[in-house]
Amino acid sequence: MRYLLTGGGTGGHVYPALAIADELRRAQPEAQFLYVGARDKLEARVVPNRGYALRFVCSRPFPRSRSIGALLAFALVLGVGVLRGVLILLRFRPQLIIATGGYVSAPIVLAAGLLGKLGLANAKIFLYEPNAYPGLLNQLGGRLAHRIGVAFEQAGHWFDMRRVAVVGYPVRREVLEAERERSRQHLGIRASARVVLAFGGSGGSRAINEAVVEALPHWRQEPELLVLHITGRYEGEDYRAVADTQRHLEAQGITGDTAGWYRRFEYMENIQEAYAAADLVICRGGAGTLTEVCICGLPALIVPLVTAAEDHQALNARELEREGAARVLYQEAFWSEGRVVSRLDGQRLAGQVLELLGASALRQQMGCAARAAVRRDSLELILKEVEGLVQGKRPPPVSLEFPERPKGLPSDPNALLRHVQQRLRAAGGVPGLEARELTYLRYQADRLLASEGGYEIPLGRRNVGVKLVGHLQYRERLPLLLAMLADRRQASWLRRCCGGDYLHVGILRRNIIEHGICLLQATDGQVKEQLLRSLREDPYFEVRAAAARAIGELFAASEELEEALLERLGDARSGVVVQALRALGAIAVRPQVLGRLQEFYLHPNWQFRQEVVTALRCLLQRRVLEAQAVSQRLDQILAMSPYFNPEFPLKENLKQLVAEVGQLVQGQPHRT
């Protein structure tokens, strides 16, 4: 019997394939196996170590952008991969293909489908989907598969249900059978030690790595505490997991022999031993990782990946938290070295770990809840499906009930904003939200703020994040908003050609003021400084207008603010002048302001005159102006439009002002 396995890129696709292969090899020692993956991915290192032959194909993810170049590049690479897959299939002649997803499996599945149509191969295809939301290429592969195994019932929606079987997530037998005492002995860990295992999936996690290093000084003096830290081997343009972690450790003064309390690994082949030895896990929220953690009965601190499709890691984490098996720690958005970054607060992580390590009864309850959250017979179910497929047995009819699962939030940023607004109305505002829900919604604001793509409206992610900060009263993000407002880095030349100015475009800066600062009712010195700077210097008129309005609504009257608003009365954009006039009514403190207002009595723009009248009324009520001074030229205010049509709001406002001035001059109280 010849089996070809394909799937890769991350551990969530590689390890299910290896778990299935190991079980098949255990049941059929004479069977032949071939694994097909990508040359520069996890499988290139892990698969040969498990004793399986390995071949490579070209592949790349389906592009999410609408770029023609990206689509053409994808089509070209996939085409080359399919041709390579055809050659592999014709040489190996497998009787069964097991595909566990990831874009790496697409060339083989498509090649098998092509050869099947041409009558050149008759291999059966078993497609396994480990996620609740199948990838686009797996959805396409599902049309060619003879049987489809899914980890979650809701994934069946995306496939032909006559070929779907719910099999759960296959976990390697060594994970199922690992023993605590033997694992600790093999790793050289004392029986009395309290062990914390921290890792970020097969590729590692920058956020977890940096937070763990930041937390180490808080853990260093804890008795019997040992941290097992798996950094991963990721290397990119702006981050190298091993080298950067070493640099951060040296900056913390953590050097020399630390094996007694902190051990760092680039990668751990036998992670099942670390699972068995651990008392607490810090990890990502992928389905594979959480299944293994729950199988081992480990309480977990889960840090969802902020860029996960459909935010599925947060959904997984919240579900385990709801069941009492885990706690969720969300990454947050911060301003660092001139950009918005998403990171995990190391001090908060340190506190959560110490709290759980000090509560053995709670950890035991969480471990029991974790074991109850997953099924342990997935490998047996998958092998039954594979055996039936090889023997040509017709699968039994399946009835999927698709139980109601907590729904995720809308993926479209503006739909998410509308959802939050509706939820706030239903709850009666932020105080009406349950604490976990509020934390989750604020995490959505952090996710969007840290996004590097599409700052503009209508679909700008960061733009919606700014609005969520205000609506959710997320005051902790005010420093970040002020940093973005103050950022004067120029946009790219292409964006400037299209009318942009700074990296954080004018509409975003305006929304920082209108939906961030104003909704937060922020009035500290930094806010005042940034609003004055925006009022005086910002090249986008809507930002200057928003700054004038915010000054009038948020701050107490002062000569400094009055002078800044008077300067803007000469602005070339009418919207800025209107907002400056309106704000002067609340901000001006000197009677001399009357002279500047009188300059607009005959202005052709009726909105200017309307705001002048409103400002005069406010200044009278605040006793900045004397009624006698205001009455001297009051009859000069033009109450008509240039076309001699009455502007009723202005006319009615002016009548009220005249009445109020008359009453004040006669020494009588006036009604407002």
C-alpha positions as CSV (number, residue, x, y, z in Angstrom):
1,M,0.0,0.0,0.0
2,R,1.4,3.4,-1.0
3,Y,0.3,6.5,0.8
4,L,1.2,10.1,-0.2
5,L,0.7,12.8,2.4
6,T,0.8,16.5,1.7
7,G,0.1,19.6,3.7
8,G,2.3,22.1,5.4
9,G,3.6,25.5,6.1
10,T,2.7,25.4,9.8
11,G,2.5,22.8,12.5
12,G,-1.3,22.9,12.3
13,H,-1.1,21.2,8.9
14,V,2.1,19.2,9.3
15,Y,1.5,17.4,12.6
16,P,-2.0,16.1,11.8
17,A,-0.5,14.5,8.6
18,L,2.4,13.0,10.7
19,A,-0.1,11.7,13.3
20,I,-2.1,9.9,10.6
21,A,1.0,8.6,8.9
22,D,2.5,7.3,12.2
23,E,-0.8,5.4,13.0
24,L,-1.0,3.9,9.5
25,R,2.7,2.8,9.7
26,R,2.0,1.2,13.1
27,A,-1.0,-0.7,11.6
28,Q,0.7,-1.5,8.2
29,P,4.5,-1.8,8.7
30,E,4.9,-2.8,5.0
31,A,3.2,0.3,3.7
32,Q,5.2,2.9,1.7
33,F,4.9,6.6,2.5
34,L,5.9,9.8,0.7
35,Y,5.4,13.3,2.0
36,V,5.2,16.3,-0.3
37,G,5.7,19.7,1.1
38,A,7.5,23.1,0.5
39,R,11.2,23.4,0.6
40,D,11.5,26.3,3.1
41,K,8.7,25.4,5.5
42,L,8.4,23.4,8.7
43,E,8.0,20.0,7.0
44,A,11.4,20.3,5.4
45,R,13.0,19.8,8.8
46,V,10.4,17.8,10.7
47,V,9.3,15.1,8.2
48,P,12.8,13.6,7.5
49,N,13.4,13.3,11.3
50,R,10.3,11.1,11.5
51,G,11.6,8.7,8.9
52,Y,9.5,9.6,5.9
53,A,10.7,10.3,2.4
54,L,10.1,13.9,1.3
55,R,9.6,15.7,-2.0
56,F,9.0,19.3,-2.7
57,V,6.6,21.3,-4.9
58,C,6.3,25.0,-5.6
59,S,3.3,26.7,-4.0
60,R,2.2,30.0,-2.5
61,P,-0.8,31.3,-0.6
62,F,-3.8,32.6,-2.6
63,P,-3.4,36.4,-2.7
64,R,-6.0,38.3,-0.7
65,S,-5.4,41.5,-2.6
66,R,-6.8,42.4,-6.0
67,S,-3.4,43.0,-7.5
68,I,-3.2,41.6,-11.0
69,G,0.5,41.0,-10.5
70,A,-0.1,39.0,-7.3
71,L,-2.7,36.9,-9.0
72,L,-0.5,36.2,-12.0
73,A,2.4,35.3,-9.8
74,F,0.2,32.9,-7.8
75,A,-1.1,31.3,-11.0
76,L,2.4,30.8,-12.4
77,V,3.8,29.3,-9.2
78,L,0.7,27.0,-8.8
79,G,1.0,25.9,-12.4
80,V,4.6,24.9,-11.9
81,G,3.7,23.2,-8.7
82,V,0.9,21.2,-10.4
83,L,3.3,20.0,-13.1
84,R,5.8,19.0,-10.5
85,G,3.0,17.2,-8.6
86,V,2.0,15.3,-11.8
87,L,5.6,14.0,-12.1
88,I,5.6,12.9,-8.4
89,L,2.3,11.1,-8.7
90,L,3.3,9.3,-11.9
91,R,6.5,8.1,-10.3
92,F,5.2,7.1,-6.9
93,R,1.8,5.9,-8.0
94,P,0.0,6.3,-4.6
95,Q,-3.2,4.5,-3.9
96,L,-4.4,7.0,-1.4
97,I,-3.6,10.7,-1.0
98,I,-4.0,12.3,2.4
99,A,-4.1,16.1,2.2
100,T,-4.1,18.1,5.5
101,G,-4.5,21.6,4.1
102,G,-2.4,24.6,3.7
103,Y,-1.5,26.0,0.3
104,V,1.3,23.5,0.0
105,S,-1.2,20.6,-0.5
106,A,-3.0,22.4,-3.4
107,P,-0.6,21.3,-6.3
108,I,-0.8,17.6,-5.4
109,V,-4.6,17.6,-5.0
110,L,-5.0,19.5,-8.3
111,A,-2.5,17.2,-10.0
112,A,-4.4,14.1,-8.8
113,G,-7.6,15.5,-10.0
114,L,-6.2,16.3,-13.4
115,L,-4.6,12.8,-13.8
116,G,-7.9,11.2,-12.6
117,K,-9.8,13.1,-15.3
118,L,-7.3,11.9,-17.9
119,G,-7.5,8.3,-16.7
120,L,-3.8,8.2,-15.8
121,A,-4.2,7.7,-12.1
122,N,-6.9,6.4,-9.8
123,A,-5.6,7.5,-6.4
124,K,-8.3,8.2,-3.8
125,I,-8.1,11.6,-2.0
126,F,-8.8,12.0,1.7
127,L,-8.9,15.7,2.5
128,Y,-8.6,16.8,6.2
129,E,-9.6,20.3,7.2
130,P,-8.3,21.2,10.7
131,N,-9.9,24.7,10.9
132,A,-13.5,25.9,11.4
133,Y,-13.0,28.1,8.4
134,P,-11.4,26.3,5.4
135,G,-8.9,28.1,3.3
136,L,-9.8,29.0,-0.3
137,L,-7.5,26.3,-1.7
138,N,-8.9,23.6,0.6
139,Q,-12.4,24.6,-0.5
140,L,-11.3,24.0,-4.1
141,G,-9.6,20.7,-3.2
142,G,-12.8,19.6,-1.5
143,R,-14.4,19.4,-4.9
144,L,-11.9,16.7,-5.9
145,A,-11.7,14.8,-2.7
146,H,-13.5,11.4,-2.3
147,R,-13.8,11.9,1.5
148,I,-13.4,14.9,3.7
149,G,-12.6,14.8,7.4
150,V,-13.3,18.0,9.4
151,A,-12.3,18.9,12.9
152,F,-15.3,21.2,13.5
153,E,-18.9,20.5,12.3
154,Q,-19.3,24.1,11.0
155,A,-16.5,23.4,8.5
156,G,-18.9,21.0,6.8
157,H,-20.8,24.0,5.4
158,W,-18.1,24.5,2.9
159,F,-18.1,21.0,1.4
160,D,-20.4,18.4,-0.1
161,M,-22.0,17.0,3.0
162,R,-22.4,13.6,1.5
163,R,-18.6,13.2,1.7
164,V,-18.0,14.9,5.1
165,A,-17.1,13.1,8.3
166,V,-16.5,14.9,11.7
167,V,-13.3,13.3,13.0
168,G,-11.9,15.9,15.4
169,Y,-8.2,16.8,15.5
170,P,-5.7,14.0,15.4
171,V,-3.0,14.1,18.1
172,R,0.2,12.2,17.8
173,R,0.2,9.1,20.0
174,E,3.3,10.2,21.8
175,V,1.4,13.2,23.1
176,L,-1.4,11.0,24.3
177,E,1.0,8.6,26.0
178,A,3.5,11.0,27.5
179,E,4.0,10.6,31.3
180,R,4.8,13.4,33.7
181,E,7.4,11.7,35.9
182,R,9.3,10.1,33.0
183,S,9.3,13.4,31.1
184,R,10.6,15.4,34.0
185,Q,13.4,12.8,34.5
186,H,14.4,13.0,30.9
187,L,14.4,16.8,30.9
188,G,16.2,17.0,34.2
189,I,13.4,18.8,36.1
190,R,12.9,18.4,39.8
191,A,9.7,16.8,40.9
192,S,8.9,19.8,43.1
193,A,9.4,22.4,40.4
194,R,6.5,24.5,39.1
195,V,7.0,24.5,35.3
196,V,5.8,27.1,32.9
197,L,6.0,26.2,29.2
198,A,5.9,29.2,26.8
199,F,5.9,28.8,23.0
200,G,4.2,30.4,20.0
201,G,3.4,27.5,17.6
202,S,5.8,25.9,15.1
203,G,7.2,29.2,13.9
204,G,7.4,31.0,17.2
205,S,5.7,34.2,18.3
206,R,7.4,37.6,18.6
207,A,4.8,38.8,21.0
208,I,5.1,35.9,23.3
209,N,8.9,35.8,23.1
210,E,9.2,39.5,24.0
211,A,6.6,39.3,26.8
212,V,8.3,36.3,28.4
213,V,11.7,38.0,28.4
214,E,10.0,41.1,29.9
215,A,8.4,39.0,32.6
216,L,11.5,37.0,33.6
217,P,12.8,39.5,36.2
218,H,9.4,39.1,38.0
219,W,9.8,35.3,38.0
220,R,13.5,35.0,38.7
221,Q,13.2,35.0,42.5
222,E,10.2,32.8,42.7
223,P,11.1,29.5,44.5
224,E,10.8,26.3,42.5
225,L,9.8,28.1,39.3
226,L,11.2,26.9,36.0
227,V,10.4,28.5,32.6
228,L,10.7,26.4,29.4
229,H,10.8,28.9,26.6
230,I,10.6,27.8,22.9
231,T,11.4,30.8,20.7
232,G,11.0,29.3,17.3
233,R,13.4,29.8,14.4
234,Y,11.5,32.6,12.5
235,E,13.7,35.0,10.6
236,G,12.2,38.0,8.8
237,E,13.1,41.5,7.7
238,D,12.3,43.1,11.0
239,Y,12.5,40.1,13.5
240,R,14.8,37.2,14.1
241,A,13.4,35.0,16.9
242,V,16.7,33.5,18.2
243,A,19.0,36.5,17.8
244,D,16.5,39.1,19.0
245,T,15.5,37.0,22.0
246,Q,19.2,36.6,23.0
247,R,19.7,40.4,22.6
248,H,16.7,41.1,24.8
249,L,17.9,38.7,27.5
250,E,21.3,40.4,27.6
251,A,19.5,43.8,27.9
252,Q,17.7,42.4,31.0
253,G,21.0,41.1,32.4
254,I,20.0,37.5,32.0
255,T,23.2,35.8,31.0
256,G,25.3,32.8,32.0
257,D,23.9,29.6,33.4
258,T,20.2,30.0,33.9
259,A,19.2,26.3,33.6
260,G,17.9,26.2,37.2
261,W,15.1,28.6,36.5
262,Y,15.0,29.5,32.8
263,R,15.8,27.3,29.7
264,R,15.5,28.5,26.2
265,F,15.1,26.3,23.1
266,E,15.0,27.2,19.4
267,Y,12.7,24.3,18.7
268,M,11.7,21.2,20.6
269,E,11.2,18.0,18.6
270,N,9.8,16.1,21.6
271,I,7.4,18.8,22.8
272,Q,5.2,16.1,24.3
273,E,7.7,15.8,27.1
274,A,7.4,19.5,27.8
275,Y,3.6,19.2,27.8
276,A,3.8,16.3,30.3
277,A,6.3,18.2,32.6
278,A,4.4,21.5,32.6
279,D,2.0,22.9,35.2
280,L,1.0,25.9,33.0
281,V,1.2,26.8,29.3
282,I,1.5,30.1,27.5
283,C,0.6,29.6,23.9
284,R,-1.2,30.8,20.7
285,G,-4.8,29.9,20.0
286,G,-4.5,27.6,16.9
287,A,-6.7,24.5,16.9
288,G,-3.8,22.1,16.8
289,T,-1.9,23.7,19.7
290,L,-5.0,24.0,21.9
291,T,-6.1,20.4,21.2
292,E,-2.7,19.1,22.3
293,V,-2.7,21.3,25.4
294,C,-6.2,20.2,26.3
295,I,-5.4,16.5,25.7
296,C,-2.6,16.9,28.3
297,G,-5.0,18.6,30.7
298,L,-3.0,21.7,31.0
299,P,-4.4,25.1,32.2
300,A,-3.4,27.7,29.6
301,L,-2.8,31.4,29.1
302,I,-3.8,31.9,25.5
303,V,-2.5,34.8,23.4
304,P,-4.5,34.8,20.1
305,L,-2.7,35.7,16.9
306,V,-4.1,39.2,15.9
307,T,-3.8,38.4,12.2
308,A,-5.6,35.0,12.3
309,A,-8.2,34.6,9.6
310,E,-11.7,35.4,10.8
311,D,-10.0,36.0,14.2
312,H,-10.5,32.3,14.8
313,Q,-7.7,32.0,17.4
314,A,-9.6,34.5,19.6
315,L,-12.8,32.5,19.1
316,N,-11.0,29.3,20.1
317,A,-9.5,31.0,23.1
318,R,-12.7,32.6,24.3
319,E,-14.5,29.2,24.1
320,L,-12.0,27.5,26.3
321,E,-12.1,30.5,28.7
322,R,-15.9,30.1,28.8
323,E,-15.5,26.5,29.7
324,G,-13.1,27.3,32.5
325,A,-10.0,25.7,30.8
326,A,-8.0,28.8,30.0
327,R,-7.5,32.5,30.4
328,V,-7.1,34.8,27.4
329,L,-4.4,37.5,27.2
330,Y,-4.8,39.8,24.3
331,Q,-2.1,41.7,22.5
332,E,-2.4,45.5,22.6
333,A,-1.5,48.4,20.3
334,F,1.4,50.7,21.3
335,W,3.4,53.4,19.7
336,S,7.1,52.3,19.5
337,E,9.9,53.8,17.5
338,G,7.7,55.8,15.2
339,R,5.1,53.1,14.4
340,V,2.1,51.3,15.8
341,V,3.0,47.8,17.1
342,S,1.0,45.0,18.6
343,R,2.6,43.4,21.7
344,L,1.7,41.5,24.8
345,D,2.3,43.3,28.1
346,G,5.0,41.4,29.9
347,Q,4.1,42.7,33.4
348,R,0.5,41.6,32.9
349,L,1.7,38.2,31.7
350,A,4.0,37.9,34.8
351,G,1.2,38.7,37.1
352,Q,-1.2,36.2,35.6
353,V,1.4,33.4,35.7
354,L,2.2,34.0,39.4
355,E,-1.5,34.2,40.3
356,L,-2.2,30.8,38.7
357,L,0.9,29.1,40.0
358,G,-0.2,30.2,43.5
359,A,-3.6,28.7,43.0
360,S,-3.2,24.9,42.7
361,A,-6.9,24.1,43.1
362,L,-7.8,26.5,40.3
363,R,-5.2,25.0,38.0
364,Q,-6.6,21.5,38.7
365,Q,-10.1,22.7,37.9
366,M,-8.8,24.3,34.6
367,G,-7.0,21.1,33.7
368,C,-10.1,19.0,34.2
369,A,-12.1,21.4,32.1
370,A,-9.4,21.2,29.4
371,R,-9.6,17.4,29.2
372,A,-13.3,17.6,28.8
373,A,-13.2,20.1,26.0
374,V,-11.7,17.8,23.3
375,R,-12.2,14.3,22.0
376,R,-9.4,11.7,22.2
377,D,-10.5,9.2,19.5
378,S,-9.8,11.3,16.4
379,L,-7.0,9.1,15.1
380,E,-9.2,6.0,15.3
381,L,-12.0,7.8,13.4
382,I,-9.7,9.0,10.7
383,L,-8.2,5.5,10.2
384,K,-11.7,4.1,9.8
385,E,-12.5,6.7,7.1
386,V,-9.2,5.9,5.3
387,E,-9.8,2.2,5.5
388,G,-13.3,2.5,4.1
389,L,-12.0,4.7,1.3
390,V,-9.3,2.2,0.3
391,Q,-11.8,-0.7,0.4
392,G,-14.3,1.3,-1.6
393,K,-17.0,1.2,1.1
394,R,-19.8,3.7,0.8
395,P,-19.6,5.9,3.8
396,P,-22.7,5.9,6.1
397,P,-25.0,8.9,5.8
398,V,-24.0,11.7,8.1
399,S,-26.3,14.1,9.8
400,L,-24.7,17.3,11.0
401,E,-26.7,19.4,13.3
402,F,-24.3,22.4,13.3
403,P,-24.9,23.4,16.9
404,E,-25.0,27.1,17.5
405,R,-21.5,28.3,18.3
406,P,-20.6,31.7,19.6
407,K,-20.5,33.8,16.5
408,G,-17.5,35.9,15.6
409,L,-17.6,39.6,15.0
410,P,-17.9,40.9,11.4
411,S,-14.6,40.8,9.5
412,D,-15.4,44.0,7.6
413,P,-14.2,47.0,9.7
414,N,-17.2,49.2,9.2
415,A,-19.6,46.3,9.8
416,L,-17.7,45.7,13.1
417,L,-18.1,49.4,14.0
418,R,-21.8,49.2,13.4
419,H,-22.0,46.0,15.5
420,V,-20.2,47.7,18.4
421,Q,-22.4,50.8,18.2
422,Q,-25.6,48.6,18.3
423,R,-24.2,46.5,21.2
424,L,-23.5,49.7,23.1
425,R,-27.0,51.0,22.6
426,A,-28.5,47.7,23.7
427,A,-26.3,47.6,26.8
428,G,-26.9,51.2,27.7
429,G,-23.3,52.2,27.1
430,V,-19.9,50.9,28.1
431,P,-20.8,50.3,31.8
432,G,-23.5,47.9,30.7
433,L,-21.0,45.6,29.0
434,E,-19.8,42.5,30.8
435,A,-16.1,42.7,31.6
436,R,-14.9,39.9,29.3
437,E,-17.0,41.3,26.4
438,L,-15.6,44.8,26.9
439,T,-12.0,43.4,26.9
440,Y,-12.7,41.5,23.7
441,L,-14.2,44.5,21.9
442,R,-11.2,46.7,23.0
443,Y,-8.9,44.0,21.7
444,Q,-10.7,44.5,18.3
445,A,-9.7,48.1,18.5
446,D,-6.1,47.1,19.2
447,R,-6.1,44.7,16.2
448,L,-7.3,47.4,13.9
449,L,-5.0,50.1,15.2
450,A,-2.0,47.8,14.7
451,S,-3.0,47.1,11.1
452,E,-0.6,48.4,8.5
453,G,-3.0,48.2,5.6
454,G,-5.6,50.7,4.4
455,Y,-5.5,53.7,6.7
456,E,-8.2,55.5,4.7
457,I,-12.0,55.3,4.6
458,P,-14.3,53.6,3.8
459,L,-12.6,50.3,4.6
460,G,-9.6,51.6,6.5
461,R,-8.9,49.3,9.4
462,R,-6.9,51.7,11.5
463,N,-9.5,54.4,10.9
464,V,-12.2,52.1,12.4
465,G,-9.8,51.3,15.3
466,V,-9.6,55.0,16.1
467,K,-13.4,55.2,16.3
468,L,-13.7,52.1,18.5
469,V,-11.3,53.7,21.0
470,G,-13.7,56.6,21.5
471,H,-16.9,54.5,21.5
472,L,-15.5,52.0,23.9
473,Q,-14.0,54.7,26.2
474,Y,-10.6,53.0,25.8
475,R,-8.6,55.8,27.6
476,E,-5.5,53.6,27.7
477,R,-5.0,54.2,24.0
478,L,-5.1,58.0,24.2
479,P,-1.3,58.3,24.1
480,L,-1.3,56.2,20.9
481,L,-3.9,58.5,19.3
482,L,-1.8,61.5,20.2
483,A,1.3,60.0,18.8
484,M,-0.4,59.3,15.5
485,L,-1.9,62.8,15.4
486,A,1.6,64.2,16.0
487,D,3.2,62.0,13.4
488,R,4.5,64.1,10.5
489,R,6.1,61.5,8.3
490,Q,5.3,62.0,4.7
491,A,3.3,59.5,2.7
492,S,4.8,57.7,-0.3
493,W,5.1,59.6,-3.5
494,L,2.3,57.7,-5.1
495,R,-0.1,58.5,-2.3
496,R,1.0,62.2,-2.4
497,C,0.2,62.2,-6.1
498,C,-3.3,61.0,-5.2
499,G,-3.8,63.9,-2.7
500,G,-2.3,62.4,0.5
501,D,0.1,64.2,2.8
502,Y,1.3,62.3,5.8
503,L,1.4,58.6,6.5
504,H,-1.6,59.0,8.8
505,V,-3.9,60.7,6.3
506,G,-6.0,63.7,7.0
507,I,-9.3,61.8,7.5
508,L,-7.6,59.6,10.1
509,R,-6.2,62.6,11.9
510,R,-9.6,64.2,11.9
511,N,-11.2,61.1,13.3
512,I,-8.6,61.0,16.1
513,I,-9.9,64.3,17.2
514,E,-13.6,63.8,16.6
515,H,-14.0,60.2,17.6
516,G,-11.0,59.8,19.9
517,I,-10.2,62.9,21.9
518,C,-13.8,64.3,21.9
519,L,-15.5,61.1,22.8
520,L,-12.9,60.4,25.5
521,Q,-13.4,64.0,26.9
522,A,-9.6,64.2,27.2
523,T,-8.3,67.6,28.4
524,D,-4.8,67.1,29.7
525,G,-1.8,69.1,28.7
526,Q,-0.7,66.8,25.9
527,V,-4.1,66.9,24.3
528,K,-4.2,70.6,24.5
529,E,-0.7,70.9,22.9
530,Q,-1.6,68.6,20.1
531,L,-4.9,70.3,19.3
532,L,-3.2,73.7,19.2
533,R,-0.5,72.3,16.9
534,S,-3.2,70.7,14.6
535,L,-5.1,74.0,14.6
536,R,-2.1,76.0,13.5
537,E,-0.1,73.7,11.3
538,D,-2.1,70.8,9.9
539,P,-2.4,71.0,6.1
540,Y,-5.8,69.3,6.0
541,F,-8.6,71.8,6.6
542,E,-10.9,69.2,8.2
543,V,-8.3,68.5,10.9
544,R,-8.0,72.3,11.6
545,A,-11.8,72.6,11.8
546,A,-12.0,69.5,14.1
547,A,-9.3,70.9,16.4
548,A,-11.1,74.3,16.7
549,R,-14.3,72.5,17.6
550,A,-12.6,70.3,20.1
551,I,-11.0,73.3,21.8
552,G,-14.3,75.0,22.2
553,E,-16.1,71.9,23.5
554,L,-13.4,70.5,25.9
555,F,-11.4,73.3,27.4
556,A,-11.9,76.2,29.8
557,A,-11.6,79.8,28.5
558,S,-8.1,81.2,28.3
559,E,-6.2,83.9,26.5
560,E,-3.8,81.3,24.9
561,L,-6.7,79.4,23.3
562,E,-8.5,82.6,22.3
563,E,-5.4,83.9,20.5
564,A,-5.0,80.6,18.6
565,L,-8.7,80.7,17.5
566,L,-8.4,84.3,16.4
567,E,-5.5,83.4,14.2
568,R,-7.7,80.9,12.4
569,L,-10.3,83.6,11.5
570,G,-8.1,84.3,8.5
571,D,-8.1,80.7,7.3
572,A,-8.7,80.2,3.6
573,R,-11.3,77.4,4.3
574,S,-14.7,78.4,5.5
575,G,-15.2,75.3,7.6
576,V,-12.3,76.2,9.7
577,V,-13.5,79.8,10.2
578,V,-17.0,78.6,11.2
579,Q,-15.6,76.3,13.9
580,A,-13.2,79.0,15.2
581,L,-16.1,81.5,15.5
582,R,-18.2,79.0,17.3
583,A,-15.4,78.1,19.7
584,L,-14.6,81.7,20.5
585,G,-18.0,82.0,22.2
586,A,-16.9,79.5,24.7
587,I,-13.2,80.3,24.9
588,A,-12.7,84.1,24.6
589,V,-11.9,86.0,27.8
590,R,-11.1,89.6,26.5
591,P,-13.6,92.2,25.4
592,Q,-11.3,93.1,22.5
593,V,-12.7,90.0,20.7
594,L,-15.7,92.1,19.8
595,G,-13.7,94.0,17.2
596,R,-12.7,90.9,15.4
597,L,-16.3,89.6,15.4
598,Q,-17.6,92.9,14.0
599,E,-15.5,92.3,10.9
600,F,-17.9,89.5,9.9
601,Y,-21.2,91.5,10.3
602,L,-21.5,92.1,6.6
603,H,-19.6,89.0,5.4
604,P,-21.3,87.4,2.3
605,N,-21.1,83.9,3.9
606,W,-24.3,83.7,6.0
607,Q,-22.8,80.9,8.1
608,F,-20.1,83.2,9.4
609,R,-22.7,85.7,10.4
610,Q,-24.7,83.0,12.1
611,E,-21.7,81.9,14.2
612,V,-20.9,85.5,15.0
613,V,-24.4,86.0,16.4
614,T,-24.2,82.7,18.4
615,A,-20.7,83.7,19.7
616,L,-22.0,87.2,20.8
617,R,-24.8,85.6,22.7
618,C,-22.4,83.2,24.5
619,L,-20.0,86.0,25.4
620,L,-22.9,88.1,26.8
621,Q,-24.0,85.2,28.9
622,R,-20.5,84.7,30.1
623,R,-20.2,88.4,30.9
624,V,-17.1,88.8,28.7
625,L,-18.8,91.6,26.7
626,E,-20.9,94.4,27.9
627,A,-24.4,94.8,26.4
628,Q,-23.8,98.5,25.7
629,A,-20.7,97.7,23.5
630,V,-22.5,95.0,21.6
631,S,-25.6,97.1,20.9
632,Q,-23.7,99.9,19.2
633,R,-23.3,98.2,15.8
634,L,-25.8,95.4,16.1
635,D,-28.1,96.8,13.4
636,Q,-25.2,96.4,10.9
637,I,-25.4,92.6,11.0
638,L,-26.7,91.4,7.6
639,A,-29.6,89.1,8.2
640,M,-30.2,88.3,4.5
641,S,-28.4,86.1,2.0
642,P,-26.6,87.6,-1.1
643,Y,-29.7,86.7,-3.1
644,F,-32.0,88.5,-0.6
645,N,-33.6,85.3,0.6
646,P,-34.0,85.2,4.4
647,E,-31.9,82.6,6.2
648,F,-34.3,81.9,9.0
649,P,-31.9,80.4,11.6
650,L,-29.7,83.4,11.3
651,K,-32.7,85.8,11.4
652,E,-34.3,84.2,14.4
653,N,-30.9,84.0,16.2
654,L,-30.3,87.7,15.5
655,K,-33.7,88.6,16.8
656,Q,-33.0,86.8,20.0
657,L,-29.7,88.6,20.4
658,V,-31.3,92.0,19.9
659,A,-33.9,91.2,22.5
660,E,-31.2,90.0,25.0
661,V,-29.0,93.1,24.4
662,G,-32.0,95.4,24.9
663,Q,-33.0,93.8,28.1
664,L,-29.4,93.9,29.4
665,V,-29.1,97.6,28.5
666,Q,-32.3,98.4,30.4
667,G,-31.0,96.4,33.4
668,Q,-33.6,93.7,33.0
669,P,-32.9,90.0,33.2
670,H,-33.3,88.2,29.9
671,R,-34.7,84.7,29.2
672,T,-32.6,82.2,27.3
